[in-house]
């Protein structure tokens, strides 16, 4: 063992003698001649190999970090494909018209729709709202989703029946005199009643969508009961006639 930490060994063939550098970096053999050149060459290769391994380790770490970032943060060029199925409150397929809160391409009909959205059209929070409406059955629904790393998304959009409209108007007699304290209700919802005011006015939940046909019934002692059909959300004037009994 030399003072430089180099272990010298030899074989039966002088020209094939080798040395093992136990010290990192460049080192030299004490002996002159082929020993010196052989030791220097061996140490340089070992040092370069060590540097190369460290360099590849750093590159591998950087690639891993960039891979994670790419996976978590979607590419700005990514296109999303959203398959939408519209159903009613019972889960049965229901035809509808679909709209999206951002610029998109919408294809389909009935209860099956396909939506294509470019990432460049998304807001910073990457959230979009899908809306569906069935005007014939007065169904409507909406759903907000966040577009992340998955390019293909399946959405089931549940539509509920609109019951937000009101039934309102006045109750009068044939002389146009307001009838006070008449009982008014929507047929099918007898538990929700209204009594007319001093001007014959009434206002109660229609339990239907705006524009949907409803049937109203009006009762008042001394008058024949009256049933009329009206459009919810529109005012109506109901005339009662005095009972002949």
Secondary structure, DSSP 8 states (H G I E B T S, - for coil): --TTSEEEE--SSGGG-EEEE-SSS----SS-THHHHHHHHHHHHHHHHHHHHHHHHHHHHHHHHHHHHHHHS--TT-EEEEEEEEE-TTS-B---EEEESSS-EEEEETTEEEEEEEGGGS-TT-EEEEEEEETTTTEEEEEEEE--S-SEEEEEEE-EE----EEEEEEEETT--B-TT-EEEETT-TTSEEE--TTSEEEEE-SS-TT-EEEEEEE-TTB--EEEEEETTS-EEEEE-B---
